[in-house]
Amino acid sequence: MPRTTGSLNSPNREFPLERTRNIGIAAHIDAGKTTLTERILFYTGMIHRIGEVHDGAATTDWMDQERERGITITSAAVTCAWKQIPEEGIYKSFAEQNQRVNIIDTPGHVDFTAEVERSLRVLDGVIVVFCGVAGVQPQSETVWRQADTYGVPRIIFVNKMDRVAADFDAALEDVRQKLGANAHPILIPIGSEENLRGQIDVINKKGIIYSDDDLLGSTYELVDLDSDQMAIADAAYDTLLEALVEADEEIGLKFLDEEEIAVTDIKAALRRATIANKIIPVAGGSAFKNKGVQCLLDAVIDYLPSPVEIPAQSGHKPGDESSMVQAPADDNGKFCALAFKLWSDKFVGKLVFIRVYSGTVSKGDSVYNPRTGKTSRVGRLIQIQSDEHKDIGTCYAGDIAAIVGIKTVGTGDTLADKKFDIMLEPPAFPEPVISMSVEPRTTLDQDKMALALKSLSEEDPTFTVHSDEETGQTIISGMGELHLEVLQERMKREFGVESASGKPQIAYRETIKAVADGEGKLIKQSGGTGQYGHVILKVGPNKQGDGLTIENKVTGGSIPKEFINACYAGIKESMLNGIIAGFPVVDVHVDLLDGSSHDVDSNEQAFKMAAIFAVKDAFKKANGILLEPIMGVEVTTPDEYQGDIIGDLNRRRGKIQQIDSKGSLSVVKVEAPLAEMFGYSTDMRSLSSGRADFSMNPSHFEEVPTKIVAEIVELRGSGG
């Protein structure tokens, strides 16, 4: 149940907390997220001309690269206001507006999944967009899992119902089967393809018909349903009511007591069930053809939560993860916010995007970062409208804004009042899967490139930079070829640094398959104080994904307590470079068993080195293996090219998982090594005369076949 909100709002805020929505729009690439966002901005009066993605004119695709490539690369924040349309007569948009909707339009390409991750971490609700033809696609599955992780309430919009072969019922069934979602339609399309005319309002049992004379979709009419449409509405209503009776106690009691259930009761129950993630409302329409967007906005207001209707944000006390602290949405509480994104703006400098959970922050205030222990002054606060900046004096609880210029803040940091001992949980990001060397075109650009890479890696947690100790090369790592290509282009455009890159390298990992003992000694005597450390340990395999775990089993003080942490440090450092090809080692358990010390010569450095030697000794006997990233690949191809596509995937060491049919199309799901998928886009289009499409997501790591290991080791040794 929502909390009482009267005392939670500052008298100075324009929109109270209960009339604020923080939502994201997320989906697979090309499902229509940015087109939908553009329509929302148009119908709420924030823009006065609709820009199209294919024309490079969409408001939230503001980067030059986004407009050139026709894809979303970075999540864009916009703020608009909306008043729900009346439920009778002629519907007109641009009415008096009284609900604030903060929107983040997220990328759909897997290479930019970090943008989705950090957005979902700070949002209260999300519209998940599915294509009415393709249904559930790989990246939409990833988005769904990310939303599950953070418990974000959802509304589904089945888009592109104007496309040939669009099928609302099939898309809905796809969502239920593949995602396990308890999804129920509330706005069912009337017609499809070129005959798409409007929607059936299931709860009100009315039709919404858009005027053919109004190509912008701003005028539409409420009509009675014909007998066929009423049968569809009745069936959907009965199924929805049955689901609500199971999910919501309040309406369940009304149903059992045979009390009258009004439209307001249905809406209130559906709101509670949606916020509790028990039911997912579904709407169908076409953003591009301007049909169904206003009613979707109404559903956002009706069913997605305000900041006071979600559980209070929880964090722990700095240095004590067992002590939990809450930050409820309240303007009068102590200030607490999460810095979820950093961005270098060429006009104003470093922007720190924040979601305020409690209290307020104003220009001139000081904010405390418990991770660094440092306090920074807020010089300027801005509200983001895509690439436009509007200065504001105060940011209130539940708001999303940006602070200009504060330093020593990283993605995922908590910013709070110094008297508020709280650290919020940061978003989690996947490990990079691909690397390449990069160097400036001229030696004069060396320092500029270093600064550019530092700035870009601060912004993007999935982009890392390091120097290869053997070759001296600068190595950049990211989520895919497109990811690294975009970042190199940003270096050129935003930092004035042209760079040359080497061949992409795979982020291999090493691990072990057997248990083995290891012993390491460091004994140095060179006159005066020497060095002595002696460590005995045992290594063994961990389950995939468990990472490194260490257990101290030393008894009798054979390794003095003051040197145990040094042993841990040595064990952790030894995982950075394996013995097969020097790749990081993962999923290993280490038992620290025994050792010996010297009263004079033993110190922390000696035991750290002894632990490193012991781990390396154990690895030699522990049946080490090389792991490679495996990608989940989904190819959609006309049936006549299926054989050629499968044959090519088999040559790439792909393992066919499933083949489905969708009309005259085949959907081939396969797991294939990333190393074999470079250049696949070109080959696939050649094999299918340009008619096939594919998507690729990181899946897991798998052992590299023995015959290929030698090639990788040789290539690694040559610096390739």
N, C-alpha and C positions, 0 to 999 in steps of 0.2 A: 504493500500500500504506500502511496506517496506520503511524505511527511508534510506537516503543516508548513506552509511557505511564507506566511505573512511576515514573520520576524527574521527571515533569512535574507531578505533583499535590502540592499542599500537604497535609500530614497533617491539617489542620483542616477541609478541605472535606467537605461531607456526601456529595456525589455526585462521583466522579472524572470527569475530562474524557471518557473513552471511554464513560461511561454518561450523557452529557448530549446532548440534542438541542435545537437552536434552530430552530424551524420557524414558518412563516407559513401562514395559510389565506387564499387569494385566489381571486377569481372575478368574474364579471359580477354586477351587482346582482340580488338575489332568487334566486341559485342555491343558497343554503342554507349559506353560510359560518358565520354566527353560530349557526344551529341546530346545525351540526356541532360547533362549539366548545363549545356548551352541553352536548351529549351527552358529549364528551370529558371535560369537567370533572366531570360526574355519574359516569361510569364509573370515573374515577380517584379518586373520593371527595372531590374538592375542594368540591363542593356536594352537598346532600342532597335537593334538590328541583329538577326540571327546569323552567326558566322558558322561556316561548315568546316569540319575537319579536313575534307578532301581539298578544300580551297586554301588551307593553311590559315584560316581566319577564326578558329575557335578561341574563345576568351581564355580558357584555362590552359590551352597549349600555347604558352606565351614565349617559350624559348625558340630561337631560330631553328634549332635542330628538330624540335617537335613539329614545327610547321612544314619543314622541308621533308621530313620522313613520314609525316602523317600518323605519328604515334605519340602517346604520352610517355615522357621520360621521368619527370619529377612530379610528385604530388603537388597540386595547387590548391590553395585555400581561398575561398570566397565566402562572403556573407550577404544574405538577402533577407527579405521580409515577406510574409505571406499571410493573407487572411483567407480562411476557408470559404469556398464558394457556397452560395445558398443551395438548399436542396429542393428548390422548385423553380419553375419558370425557365427563362433563358439564362444560361451560365455565361458570365462575362469575367474575363481575367482583369488584372490591373485594378482590382477593387481596393478599398481601404485596407491597409496591411497592418497586422498587429502581432505576428509571430516571427521571431528571429530564427533563421535557419543558417547555421554555419556549415559549410560543405567542404569536404576535401575530395577532389577528383584524383583517383589513384591510377598508376600505370597498370596495364594488363600484361606486359611482356615479362617473362620469368626473370630476365636479367635484372629487372628493377624491383624485385620482390621485397627488398628492404623498405622501399617507400610504402608499400602496402602494410607491412608489419608494423612500422612505427606509427602509421596513421590509425590502424585498428586499436593500437594500445591506448590512444587518447580519445577515441570516439565513443559516443553513447549508443549509436545505432548505425546500421549500414543498409543501403539499397544494393542488393546483389543482382546484377544484370545478366540475364541469359539470352542467347540468341534463339529466336523462335524456330529456326531451322536446325541449328547444330545442337541445341540443348546444353547438357553439361559437358564442358570441355576441360582439358587438364588444368589450366591455370585457375579456372573457376573452382575446381576441387581444392586447389591450394588455398585460395582465398577463403573458402568455406572452413577449412581446417584452422586457418589463422583466426577467423572469427570465433570458432569454437574455443580456441586456446584462451582468448580474452573474454569469453562469455558475452559477446556483443549481440544484442537483439537485431533481427533482420526482417526486411521486407524484400520479396522477390519481384523483379520486373522482367517479364518475358517480352523482350524487345523484338523488333524487326518482324512483326506480324504481317507487314506488307510485302515481305519477300516471297518469292516462289518457293513452294514446299514448306512454308511455315505451318507449324502444327502445335497449337497451344496445349492440347491434351497430352501429346507425346513429350513435349518439353517438361510438363508438370510431372508426368510419370518418371521421366529421366531423373528429375530432382529427387523424387521419393526413393527410387531404387538405388541410385549411385551415392546419394548423400545421406540417405536415411532420414530425410527431413519430414517432419509432420506438417506438410505444406497444404494449404487450403486456399482456393481462389476466392477473392472478394470482388474482382473486376475482370470479367471474362470477355475477350474480344468478340465483337459482332462482325462476322465475316473474317476473311483473311486474304492475303495476297492483294490483288488490285481491288477486291471487294471489301476491304476493311473499312468499316463505317463508324464504329464506336465501341461501347462497352456495355455489358450487362452488370448493373450494380446489384450484387447478390444479396446484400443485407437489406437494401431498400426495395429490392425487386422492381427496379426501374431500368429503362434504357437511356444511355447517354449517346446522342447522335451528333456528330460534328458536321458543321455546315460546309458543303462543297464550295460555297461562294467565298469562304474565308480560308485562304490557303495557309494562313499562319496559325490556324487552329485555336484562335482566341474566343470563338463563338461556338457554343454547342447547346443542345436542347435536351431537356428531360422529357422522355416519352414513356407511354405504357408499352409493356412487352407484348409481342404476339404469343400465340399459344405455344409454339415451339421454343421460343426464348424463355417463356415462363416455366416450361418443363425443365429447362437447363438450370434456371435460377432456383427453382424449388429443390432440385436434386442437390445442388451445391450448398444451398442453405441448410438442408437437413443434415448433410455430412458435416458441415461446419458446426452446427449446433451440437451434434453428437460428440465431436471432438472437444468442444468447449465444456460440455457437461463432465467429461472425463478429466479435463485439465484444470478447471476452475471450480472451487468449492462453492462459491457464492451462487453462480448460475446453476450449478448442479443441484443445490437445495431447492431453488425455485422450480426446477424441472421436476424433481421428485414430489414436491408439494403441489404440482400441477397449477402453479401460479402463472399468470400471463407474463410472457417474456417479450418485452418491448424492444424496438430497435436500439434504444439507448442502453438497455441491459446487454444486448449482444456486443455492442461496440465497447462498453466498459469491460466486459469479460475478455473480449479479444485483445484489448489493450493490456490487461493484466497477464494474459497467457503469452503474448508476444514479448513483453518485457522479461518474463520469466523463462524465455526460450523454450516454451512448451509447444507453441504453434507458430508457423511462419505464414503470414498473409501473402497472397500472390495476386499480382495485377498483370494484365497483358495489354500491349499496345505497340505503337511505333513512334519513337522519338523523332526520327527523321521526317516522318509524315505528319508530325504534330498531333498525334492522337493518343490521349490517355495520360499526358504528363500532369495536368492540373489535378486530376483525381488521385494520381500517385502522390502529389504533394499533400493533398488532404489526408491520405493514408499515413504519411509521415507524421503529420500533426496528431492524428487520431491514435496511432498505435506505437510509435517509437517513443522512447522515454525522454523526459527532460532530465537535467542533471540531478534533480532531487529525487528522482524515481529509481535510480540505480543505487546499488550498495555504496556506502561511503568508501572512498579510496583508502586503502590500507598500506602502511609501510612499516618498517621496523626502525628501532632506535639505532643511530650510528654506532657501529661496533658491537651491536647485540641483536642478532637476527631473530632471537627467540622472543624479544619484547616487541609486540605489535602495537602500532599507533594508528588511529583513524583520522582522516581529514574530510569531514562531511561538507557537502556543498552549502556554504554559508558565507555571505559577504562579511559578516561580523566576526568570523573566526580568524585564527592565525593564518597568515599567508602561506600557501603551499602550492607549488606548480611543478610540472614535469617538462624539462627541455627535451622535446622529442625530435627536433630537427635543427641542423645548422645549415646556413646558406650564405655564400659570399655574393653580395649584391654589388654590382659595379658602381652604383650611385651612392649607396649609404654605408657600404662595408659589410661587416659580419652581422648577420641576422640570427637570433636565437628564437626559434618558434617555441612557444610555451602553451600548455593547457593548464589553466588555473583551476585547482580543485577546491580550495577554500581560501577565504579572505580576499583581499584586493591588493593590487600593486599599482603604484602611481609613479609618474615621472619624478625623478629626484629621490625615490626610495632606495634603500640599500637592501640587497638580497644576499642570502647566505647559501653557500654550496657545501653541504656536509661532506662530500667526497674529498674536496680539496682543503676544506677548512678555511676558505677565503670568502671575503665579503666584497661584493661589487655594487657600484652605484648605477641605477637605471637612468641613463641619460636621455633616452627617447623611447617611447612606446608607439607602435604602429599597428593598425588593423590592415591585414593583407587582403587585397582584392586582385588575385592572380599576380600580375607584376606591378600593380599600382599600390601605392602606400598612402594611408590616411593616418595622420598623427592623431593620437587619442591621449587624454590625460590620465585615465585610469582603466585598468583591466579588472573585471569582476569575476567572482566565482562562476565557473561554468563556461568562461569565455576562452577563445583561442586568439592569440595575438603574437606579436614578435617584439623582442627587445633588441635595440640596436647597440652594437659595440661592446657588450660586456665580454671580458676575456675569461680564460681558464674554465670554460664550460664545455662539456662534451655531450654527445647524444646520449640521452638516458639519465642525465644528472637531475637531481632534485634541487629546486631553488625554493627557499623557505625563509620565514622569519627566524632570526638567530635563536630566539627563545623557543622555537618549535623543533624538538628533537625527532626528526622523521626523515627516512630515506625511502622513496617510492621504488617499486620494482621497475627496472628499465625494460624496454622491449628486447627480445632475444633475436639475434640475427644469424643466418646460416654462414658456414665457412665458405670462402672463395673456392672455386673449382678450376680456375684457369689462370695461368700466369704468362707473362711475356717480358722480355727485356725492353727497355726504352732508353733512348739517349737524345739529347738536344741536337738539332742540326748544326749548331755552331757552339764552340766552347764558351763564347760570351753569354750564352743562354743557360749555362750550367746552374748558376745560382737562382735564376728566375724559374727554372724547371723544378728545382728543389722546393721553392716556396709554393709553386702551383700544386705540386703533388701533396705537400703537407696540408694545404688548404682543402683540397679535394678529399683526402683521406679523413680529415676531421668531419667533413659533411656526410660522408658515406661510410658507414661501418663495414660494408661488405667490400670495400676497396682498400687494399693494404699495399704498403710500399716497404721494400727492404733492399739492402745491398748484398749481392752474392760475394761472400768472403774470398772465394777462389778466383773469380773473374773480375771482381770490382764493378760488375754491371748493376744498374738499378733495375729491380724486378718489381713489376706491378701485378697485382692479382685481383680478380673480380669474379663475377657470376657468369660471364660468358663473353663471346667475341664482341657482340654488340655493346655490352657494358663498357668494355675497355676502349672500343672504338669511339664511343660517345665521349668518354672522359678525355681521350686524347684530343678530340675536336674541341672540347671545352678549354683545354690548355691553350690551344691556338687562338680561339676567339676571345676568351675572357682574360687570359694572362699573357697573350702575345708570344707564346712559346711553341715553335714548330718542333715536332719530335719524330724520330724514326724508331720503329719497333721491330723486334725480332719475331721469329716464328712463335705462335702461341704454345705454351707448355702446360701440360696437365698437372693438376695438384694431386700427385700420387701420395699415398700414405704407406707406412710400414707397420706391421704388427707381428705377433708371434703366435705359434700354434701349440707349443709345448711348455711344460714347466721345467725350469733349469736353475741351478745354483750359480752364483757368481761371487768372486772375491776380488777386492781391490785394495792395493797398498800404495801409499806414498811415503817413501823414506828418502830424505835428503839430508846429508851431512856435509856442510861446506865450511866448517869452522864457525864457532859461535852457536846461536840458536838454530836448530834444524827444523825439519818438517816431518811430522809423523801422523799418519792416519791409516786406519785399517777397518774395512767394512766387509761383512759377509751378508748376503741377501739372497732372496729367491724371487724369480719372476714367473708369471704365468699369464695366460690369456684372460681378458675380460670379455663380457658380452659386448657386441657391437653397439656403440653409442655410449658406453659407460665411461669412456675416457681413462685417465690414469687414476688409480687408487693406491694408497700407501697405508700399510699398517705397521706400527712399531711393536715388534715382539722381542726387543732386547731386554734381557734380564740380568740382574746382578751388576749393573753399571759398567758392563764391558765397553760400552760407548757412553761416556759421560753425558748427562742430560743436556748440558750446554752446547753439545755438538750435534744433537739429534736434528735440529732445524737445518743445520748445514748439510747433513746427509740428505734431508728432504730436498733441499735446493739443488744438490748434485743430481739426484734422481730425476727431478723435473727438467734440469738442463740437458740431461742425456737423452731425453725424449725429443729434443729438437732436431736431431740428426741420427737417423738409423744407420745400421752397418751394411745394408744391402746397396743402397744408392744415395744415402744421405738425406732421405725425405723424413718428415716428422713421423714419430711413432705414436700410435693411438691404441686405446683399449688394452691396457696392460695393468695387471695388479702386481705390486711389489711388497713383499714381506721383508722388513729390516730385521735381521736375525741376531747378528753378533758382530764382534770386532775387538779391537784393542786400542789402547791409547798410551801415550808417553807423558809423564808428569810435566816435562819441560817443553818438548818439541811439538806436542799436539796443539792444533788451533782450528778455527772454523774452516779456513781455506784448505787445509790439509784433508779434513774429513769430507769436504765437498768434492775434492778431486778423487779421493778414494772411492766415494760412492759412484762417481762417473765411471771409473775404471771397473768397478764391480758390476754395474749394469751392462757395460759393453762386453765384459767377460761372459755374463749370463746369456746375453743375446746371441752370442756365437753358438751356443748349444741349444737354443730354444726354438729352432725351426722357424726362422724369420721368413715372412712372406711380404710381397708387395701388393698393395691394394690400389684399385683405380676407381674413379667415379663412374657410376652407371647412371644413365639418363632414362627416364620414362619418356618414350617418344610415341606420339599419336599422329598417324598420317591419315588424312581423309582424301580419298582418290576415287574418280569414276571407276566403275567395276572393270572396264576393259583394260585398265593399267595395273590392276591389283597384282597380277603375277610378276610383272617387272619390278614393281615396288618391293614386294616381299623378297624377291631374289637379290635385289641390291642390299636390303637390310640384312639378309643372311650373310652376304659377303663382308658386311661390316661387323660381324660377330654378334649380330642382334638375335635375341631370343623372342620369338613371337609369343605373346601372352594371350591375345584375344583378337578375333576378327568379327566385327559387327556389320550389319547392313542398315543403311538409312536411305530408303528409296533406291535410287540408282547409284548410290555411293557406298563404298566400303570404308570402314573405319578400322585401321590396323593399329593395334597397340603392341608395342615392342619395348624390351629393355636392351639398350645398346651402350657400349663403352663410349664415353665422351671422346676418347682419342680417335675413334673411327668416324665421328660425326662432323668433323670439319669439312666445310664445302658441301654439306648434304643438301642445302637449299637449292643450289644450282643443279646438282645431279637429279634431284627429285623432279624439278620442273622440266628438265630435259626429258626424263623418262615418261612424263605424263603430258607432254605438250603444253606445259604451263597450267594444267587444270587441277593439280593436286595441291594440298596445303598441309602443313605440319606444325606441331608445337612440341616443345621439349622442356622437361623439368628434371632437376636433380632428384634421383631416387635413393641410391645407397652406394656403399663401397663394396667391391667384390675382388677376390683374388685374381691377380693377373696370371694368365696362362704361362707356364714355365718357358715355352719357346719364345715368348715375347719379352720376358724379364731381361735376358741378356742384351737385347737391343736397347732397352730403356737405360740399363746401367752404362752401356757403351756411350749412348747419346749424352747421358748425364755427365760422364767423365770428360767428354769432349766440349762441354759447355753448350751443347745444342739444346 
